[in-house]
Amino acid sequence: MKWRLRAKSLHPALGVRLARLKLADFLFESTFSIIRFPGRSLVTTVGTILGASAFVATLGAGSTMEKQVSSSFDVRRATEVRVVPQVEGLDSSWQDPSKLFTVRSLNGVVAAGGRTMLSDQSVRRTIGSPATAVQVVGADPGAMAVVGPQIRLGRAFGEFHDEHQVPVVMLAAPVAEKLGVSRIGVAVFINDQAFTVIGIYDDVVRHGEMMSAAVVPTSVAAKMVTSGQPPERDVIIETRPGAAQVIGAQAALAMRPQAPYELRTIAPPDPKTLRLEIEGNIKSSSLMLSGISLVIGAVSIATAAAASINSRTSEIGLRRAMGARPVHILAQLLGETTALGALGGMVGVVVGSVTVCVIGWLNSWVPVLDVRSALLATACSGAVGLIAGLLPGLRAMRIQPVAALQR
């Protein structure tokens, strides 16, 4: 190692000058010490690699999952409001087309419609064939737009069918299979009344209970209501993201202005609150796991540095005999441990980022990576290496040249 002398003398009479470690030599020696024993360096950095990768992976995976959960929540729950009667036996005037038109006019409403849920009805493929108990739901086109059926065959009924009480029916795929219906245009008999199958749907965006129902126009369902079996009625509303709470406060007044308290609106919680709660829980867990990993990394680096001092005692003694001061020995060891910590942090960042991308790829998600978390993980790993090297470095400062050279 090259040493450059400082201009200021320690003892002017003797002309002795203090040695100074040049930056270039410091960097060279630290790098050479790390690459000279690659196996030892790799084992030393395992802890920081685990800590940094856990930090980046958990934060990245948490952000990715939080985004997916929030998006799904917004699409299926946070954009829907349901209105039901608060008073038993309430008449169906609150579901009139004029009232639904008022609801659709509210700012933030995408679609809205009324439903009439009848109890299980007797449904047959042909007259005389065995009957199957199927729930019949009366829905207008607005309600079907909210439900979002994925039609496999045919189409959905429209305003014409509802206004003219056309006896048509849409069947969920499981119901159609149970009845033996594989095409549209055929008839099924509900309570021995013929209905033409106009469409068959495979799935729905909302209201999974519609997958076990036969859907008819609202006006047709109204004629099927009997005095002994009062139906369940509701109005379902699809809103734009963020508007559900506002629409929930306005819907009852829009449909029954003379007595809004007779209706009850069911609106989802604010998705922002849910997002923050999910994000907070995930980040707390990830920080705890990352902290534990970094502590393990610090112990690993400190142990390796202590072992390195024992094997390099003669080298340290020789450097002291050649003029190296104790602070130079401390700086040398701190440089090595800090570099090992930072190197482990960078490798951990790569491992964590790849982990997040693999998780996203396996689940068909868009991975979310935060550059700040990567930089923070690297900085924390370097700091852990610096702290871990302090105690072994202070121990190396106390090594006397004569005692070291005698070993």
NORQUIPE-V902804 format. One record per residue. N is the residue number from 1. RES is the residue in three letters. PSI is psi as a letter, one per 40 degrees, with the letter a starting at -180 (999 if undefined). Layout:
N:RES:PSI + N:RES:PSI
This chain:
1:MET:i + 2:LYS:h + 3:TRP:h + 4:ARG:h + 5:LEU:h + 6:ARG:i + 7:ALA:d + 8:LYS:h + 9:SER:i + 10:LEU:d + 11:HIS:g + 12:PRO:d + 13:ALA:d + 14:LEU:e + 15:GLY:f + 16:VAL:h + 17:ARG:i + 18:LEU:h + 19:ALA:i + 20:ARG:h + 21:LEU:h + 22:LYS:i + 23:LEU:d + 24:ALA:d + 25:ASP:d + 26:PHE:d + 27:LEU:d + 28:PHE:d + 29:GLU:d + 30:SER:d + 31:THR:d + 32:PHE:d + 33:SER:d + 34:ILE:d + 35:ILE:e + 36:ARG:d + 37:PHE:g + 38:PRO:d + 39:GLY:d + 40:ARG:d + 41:SER:d + 42:LEU:d + 43:VAL:d + 44:THR:d + 45:THR:e + 46:VAL:d + 47:GLY:d + 48:THR:d + 49:ILE:d + 50:LEU:d + 51:GLY:d + 52:ALA:d + 53:SER:d + 54:ALA:d + 55:PHE:d + 56:VAL:d + 57:ALA:d + 58:THR:d + 59:LEU:d + 60:GLY:d + 61:ALA:d + 62:GLY:d + 63:SER:d + 64:THR:d + 65:MET:d + 66:GLU:d + 67:LYS:d + 68:GLN:d + 69:VAL:d + 70:SER:d + 71:SER:d + 72:SER:d + 73:PHE:d + 74:ASP:d + 75:VAL:d + 76:ARG:d + 77:ARG:d + 78:ALA:e + 79:THR:f + 80:GLU:h + 81:VAL:h + 82:ARG:h + 83:VAL:h + 84:VAL:i + 85:PRO:h + 86:GLN:d + 87:VAL:h + 88:GLU:h + 89:GLY:e + 90:LEU:h + 91:ASP:i + 92:SER:e + 93:SER:d + 94:TRP:e + 95:GLN:e + 96:ASP:i + 97:PRO:d + 98:SER:d + 99:LYS:d + 100:LEU:d + 101:PHE:d + 102:THR:d + 103:VAL:d + 104:ARG:d + 105:SER:e + 106:LEU:i + 107:ASN:h + 108:GLY:e + 109:VAL:h + 110:VAL:d + 111:ALA:i + 112:ALA:i + 113:GLY:i + 114:GLY:i + 115:ARG:i + 116:THR:h + 117:MET:h + 118:LEU:i + 119:SER:i + 120:ASP:h + 121:GLN:i + 122:SER:h + 123:VAL:h + 124:ARG:i + 125:ARG:d + 126:THR:i + 127:ILE:h + 128:GLY:e + 129:SER:i + 130:PRO:i + 131:ALA:i + 132:THR:h + 133:ALA:h + 134:VAL:h + 135:GLN:h + 136:VAL:h + 137:VAL:h + 138:GLY:h + 139:ALA:i + 140:ASP:i + 141:PRO:d + 142:GLY:d + 143:ALA:d + 144:MET:d + 145:ALA:d + 146:VAL:d + 147:VAL:d + 148:GLY:f + 149:PRO:i + 150:GLN:g + 151:ILE:h + 152:ARG:d + 153:LEU:i + 154:GLY:a + 155:ARG:i + 156:ALA:i + 157:PHE:i + 158:GLY:a + 159:GLU:d + 160:PHE:d + 161:HIS:d + 162:ASP:d + 163:GLU:d + 164:HIS:e + 165:GLN:f + 166:VAL:h + 167:PRO:g + 168:VAL:i + 169:VAL:i + 170:MET:h + 171:LEU:h + 172:ALA:i + 173:ALA:d + 174:PRO:d + 175:VAL:d + 176:ALA:d + 177:GLU:d + 178:LYS:d + 179:LEU:e + 180:GLY:f + 181:VAL:h + 182:SER:e + 183:ARG:i + 184:ILE:i + 185:GLY:e + 186:VAL:i + 187:ALA:i + 188:VAL:i + 189:PHE:h + 190:ILE:h + 191:ASN:f + 192:ASP:e + 193:GLN:h + 194:ALA:h + 195:PHE:h + 196:THR:h + 197:VAL:h + 198:ILE:e + 199:GLY:i + 200:ILE:h + 201:TYR:i + 202:ASP:d + 203:ASP:i + 204:VAL:i + 205:VAL:d + 206:ARG:i + 207:HIS:g + 208:GLY:d + 209:GLU:e + 210:MET:e + 211:MET:e + 212:SER:f + 213:ALA:i + 214:ALA:h + 215:VAL:h + 216:VAL:i + 217:PRO:i + 218:THR:d + 219:SER:d + 220:VAL:d + 221:ALA:d + 222:ALA:d + 223:LYS:e + 224:MET:e + 225:VAL:h + 226:THR:i + 227:SER:d + 228:GLY:e + 229:GLN:g + 230:PRO:h + 231:PRO:i + 232:GLU:h + 233:ARG:i + 234:ASP:i + 235:VAL:h + 236:ILE:h + 237:ILE:h + 238:GLU:h + 239:THR:i + 240:ARG:i + 241:PRO:h + 242:GLY:e + 243:ALA:e + 244:ALA:d + 245:GLN:d + 246:VAL:d + 247:ILE:d + 248:GLY:d + 249:ALA:d + 250:GLN:d + 251:ALA:d + 252:ALA:d + 253:LEU:d + 254:ALA:d + 255:MET:d + 256:ARG:g + 257:PRO:d + 258:GLN:d + 259:ALA:g + 260:PRO:d + 261:TYR:e + 262:GLU:e + 263:LEU:i + 264:ARG:h + 265:THR:h + 266:ILE:h + 267:ALA:i + 268:PRO:i + 269:PRO:i + 270:ASP:h + 271:PRO:d + 272:LYS:d + 273:THR:d + 274:LEU:d + 275:ARG:d + 276:LEU:d + 277:GLU:d + 278:ILE:d + 279:GLU:d + 280:GLY:d + 281:ASN:d + 282:ILE:d + 283:LYS:d + 284:SER:d + 285:SER:d + 286:SER:d + 287:LEU:d + 288:MET:d + 289:LEU:d + 290:SER:d + 291:GLY:d + 292:ILE:d + 293:SER:d + 294:LEU:d + 295:VAL:d + 296:ILE:d + 297:GLY:d + 298:ALA:d + 299:VAL:d + 300:SER:d + 301:ILE:d + 302:ALA:d + 303:THR:d + 304:ALA:d + 305:ALA:d + 306:ALA:d + 307:ALA:d + 308:SER:d + 309:ILE:d + 310:ASN:d + 311:SER:e + 312:ARG:f + 313:THR:d + 314:SER:d + 315:GLU:d + 316:ILE:d + 317:GLY:d + 318:LEU:d + 319:ARG:d + 320:ARG:d + 321:ALA:d + 322:MET:e + 323:GLY:e + 324:ALA:h + 325:ARG:i + 326:PRO:d + 327:VAL:d + 328:HIS:d + 329:ILE:d + 330:LEU:d + 331:ALA:d + 332:GLN:d + 333:LEU:d + 334:LEU:d + 335:GLY:d + 336:GLU:d + 337:THR:d + 338:THR:d + 339:ALA:d + 340:LEU:d + 341:GLY:d + 342:ALA:d + 343:LEU:d + 344:GLY:d + 345:GLY:d + 346:MET:d + 347:VAL:d + 348:GLY:d + 349:VAL:d + 350:VAL:d + 351:VAL:d + 352:GLY:d + 353:SER:d + 354:VAL:d + 355:THR:d + 356:VAL:d + 357:CYS:d + 358:VAL:d + 359:ILE:d + 360:GLY:d + 361:TRP:d + 362:LEU:d + 363:ASN:e + 364:SER:f + 365:TRP:i + 366:VAL:h + 367:PRO:i + 368:VAL:h + 369:LEU:h + 370:ASP:h + 371:VAL:d + 372:ARG:d + 373:SER:d + 374:ALA:d + 375:LEU:d + 376:LEU:d + 377:ALA:d + 378:THR:d + 379:ALA:d + 380:CYS:d + 381:SER:d + 382:GLY:d + 383:ALA:d + 384:VAL:d + 385:GLY:d + 386:LEU:d + 387:ILE:d + 388:ALA:d + 389:GLY:e + 390:LEU:d + 391:LEU:d + 392:PRO:d + 393:GLY:d + 394:LEU:d + 395:ARG:d + 396:ALA:d + 397:MET:d + 398:ARG:e + 399:ILE:h + 400:GLN:h + 401:PRO:d + 402:VAL:d + 403:ALA:d + 404:ALA:d + 405:LEU:e + 406:GLN:e + 407:ARG:999
